[in-house]
Amino acid sequence: MVKANIQICPFQQKDRESLLRIAADTAFFGAPVENFMEDRRIFLDAFYVYYTDHEADHCWVAKDGEVVIGFLTGCFNTRLQREYTARILEPQALRKFISGKYRIGSKFIRYIIRYYLSKLSSPKDHLDLSQFPAHFHINLSEEWRGYGIGRKLIERFLDQLESANICGVHLQTTSYNKAAKILYERMGFTLLDFFRSLLWQGLVDEPIYELIYGMKL
Ligand SMILES: CC(C)(COP(=O)(O)OP(=O)(O)OC[C@H]1O[C@@H](n2cnc3c(N)ncnc32)[C@H](O)[C@@H]1OP(=O)(O)O)[C@@H](O)C(=O)NCCC(=O)NCCS
């Protein structure tokens, strides 16, 4: 059931701050990013600003009246996004880091060590980007989960991809994102690949697997 007054709307720059706030508030399996780093700007600069600033036309927000309560950040071409992130965004974030613009604490240091260790130790995924070029991230404020809003956001993005003749879409989640997993499977996404993740070791009391789902359009 969708709550009657919820609208799914194209993202506009005036929604940017709310979208980024929700992204940070939900980054740790639906809970705040401060569970694993002290300064949320690092997370947003490295992982989210790309979508709001470079693929704004592929982002959607769910609104209760004028209030943004959730979002889907979409990307049509994952190869371009990965290149841009590695070439521009990560060095930019590194420069801010070196010049002391971020607040660095022990949580962040532990996170970044796990991040690079898991990058080194994870097997290379078998995702074929020519088959599944698009991807997305989706998050809702806690009090709005379970009302069918996530499904509506994804349906809107899938329609947009189909209209643009994009041949496939993928997403990455984890075995710990229980509701997300159910949602993707019910919507017809297929599990393409999975592997054990070390990224959340010590923060979550069960082994975590990274899951990559895809859908041909
Ligand atoms: C994952 C998320 C986007 C799903 O959006 P949502 O609006 O809560 O999900 P919906 O209400 O649209 O549910 C869609 C389907 O999943 C099922 N579902 C959703 N949450 C569920 C839960 N906690 N347990 C069991 N089933 C669940 C619903 O029954 C529904 O199935 P149906 O349409 O066949 O009846 C949202 O819960 C969320 O933001 N969670 C926290 C952050 C997160 O995990 N983001 C995803 C990162 S990959």
The ligand as an SDF file (V2000), in Angstrom:
LIG
                    3D

 48 50  0  0  0  0  0  0  0  0999 V2000
   15.1140   -1.0460    1.2270 C   0  0  0  0  0  0  0  0  0  0  0  0
   14.0640    0.0490    1.1010 C   0  0  0  0  0  0  0  0  0  0  0  0
   14.4910    1.0580    0.0430 C   0  0  0  0  0  0  0  0  0  0  0  0
   12.7600   -0.6350    0.6400 C   0  0  0  0  0  0  0  0  0  0  0  0
   11.7670    0.3470    0.4610 O   0  0  0  0  0  0  0  0  0  0  0  0
   10.3420    0.1700    1.1660 P   0  0  0  0  0  0  0  0  0  0  0  0
    9.4660    1.2650    0.7100 O   0  0  0  0  0  0  0  0  0  0  0  0
   10.5630    0.0150    2.6320 O   0  0  0  0  0  0  0  0  0  0  0  0
    9.8640   -1.2160    0.5500 O   0  0  0  0  0  0  0  0  0  0  0  0
    8.4050   -1.4790   -0.0040 P   0  0  0  0  0  0  0  0  0  0  0  0
    7.4270   -1.0820    1.0420 O   0  0  0  0  0  0  0  0  0  0  0  0
    8.2760   -0.8600   -1.3690 O   0  0  0  0  0  0  0  0  0  0  0  0
    8.4050   -3.0440   -0.1030 O   0  0  0  0  0  0  0  0  0  0  0  0
    8.5890   -3.7120   -1.3030 C   0  0  0  0  0  0  0  0  0  0  0  0
    8.4340   -5.1910   -1.0690 C   0  0  0  0  0  0  0  0  0  0  0  0
    9.4060   -5.6750   -0.1320 O   0  0  0  0  0  0  0  0  0  0  0  0
    8.7460   -6.2340    0.9960 C   0  0  0  0  0  0  0  0  0  0  0  0
    9.3890   -5.7350    2.2040 N   0  0  0  0  0  0  0  0  0  0  0  0
    9.7860   -4.4580    2.4340 C   0  0  0  0  0  0  0  0  0  0  0  0
   10.3380   -4.3730    3.6700 N   0  0  0  0  0  0  0  0  0  0  0  0
   10.2610   -5.6100    4.2140 C   0  0  0  0  0  0  0  0  0  0  0  0
   10.6690   -6.1690    5.4670 C   0  0  0  0  0  0  0  0  0  0  0  0
   11.2580   -5.4060    6.4190 N   0  0  0  0  0  0  0  0  0  0  0  0
   10.4420   -7.4820    5.6770 N   0  0  0  0  0  0  0  0  0  0  0  0
    9.8390   -8.2440    4.7520 C   0  0  0  0  0  0  0  0  0  0  0  0
    9.4440   -7.7750    3.5200 N   0  0  0  0  0  0  0  0  0  0  0  0
    9.6590   -6.4840    3.2690 C   0  0  0  0  0  0  0  0  0  0  0  0
    7.3350   -5.7090    0.9550 C   0  0  0  0  0  0  0  0  0  0  0  0
    6.3950   -6.6300    1.5110 O   0  0  0  0  0  0  0  0  0  0  0  0
    7.0730   -5.4920   -0.4990 C   0  0  0  0  0  0  0  0  0  0  0  0
    6.6710   -6.6640   -1.1830 O   0  0  0  0  0  0  0  0  0  0  0  0
    5.3580   -6.6400   -2.1240 P   0  0  0  0  0  0  0  0  0  0  0  0
    5.4000   -5.3400   -2.9040 O   0  0  0  0  0  0  0  0  0  0  0  0
    5.5040   -7.8410   -2.9490 O   0  0  0  0  0  0  0  0  0  0  0  0
    4.2470   -6.6640   -1.1190 O   0  0  0  0  0  0  0  0  0  0  0  0
   13.8300    0.7840    2.4550 C   0  0  0  0  0  0  0  0  0  0  0  0
   13.2900   -0.1230    3.3650 O   0  0  0  0  0  0  0  0  0  0  0  0
   15.0790    1.4060    3.0540 C   0  0  0  0  0  0  0  0  0  0  0  0
   15.4130    2.5260    2.7400 O   0  0  0  0  0  0  0  0  0  0  0  0
   15.7880    0.6450    3.9160 N   0  0  0  0  0  0  0  0  0  0  0  0
   17.0030    1.1230    4.5940 C   0  0  0  0  0  0  0  0  0  0  0  0
   18.1730    1.4350    3.6670 C   0  0  0  0  0  0  0  0  0  0  0  0
   18.4920    0.3270    2.7030 C   0  0  0  0  0  0  0  0  0  0  0  0
   18.6440   -0.8360    3.0680 O   0  0  0  0  0  0  0  0  0  0  0  0
   18.6200    0.7210    1.4210 N   0  0  0  0  0  0  0  0  0  0  0  0
   18.9810   -0.1850    0.3610 C   0  0  0  0  0  0  0  0  0  0  0  0
   20.4240   -0.2430    0.2330 C   0  0  0  0  0  0  0  0  0  0  0  0
   20.9370   -1.3790   -1.0450 S   0  0  0  0  0  0  0  0  0  0  0  0
  1  2  1  0
  2  3  1  0
  2  4  1  0
  2 36  1  0
  4  5  1  0
  5  6  1  0
  6  7  2  0
  6  8  1  0
  6  9  1  0
  9 10  1  0
 10 11  2  0
 10 12  1  0
 10 13  1  0
 13 14  1  0
 14 15  1  0
 15 16  1  0
 15 30  1  0
 16 17  1  0
 17 18  1  0
 17 28  1  0
 18 19  1  0
 18 27  1  0
 19 20  2  0
 20 21  1  0
 21 22  1  0
 21 27  2  0
 22 23  1  0
 22 24  2  0
 24 25  1  0
 25 26  2  0
 26 27  1  0
 28 29  1  0
 28 30  1  0
 30 31  1  0
 31 32  1  0
 32 33  2  0
 32 34  1  0
 32 35  1  0
 36 37  1  0
 36 38  1  0
 38 39  2  0
 38 40  1  0
 40 41  1  0
 41 42  1  0
 42 43  1  0
 43 44  2  0
 43 45  1  0
 45 46  1  0
 46 47  1  0
 47 48  1  0
M  END
$$$$
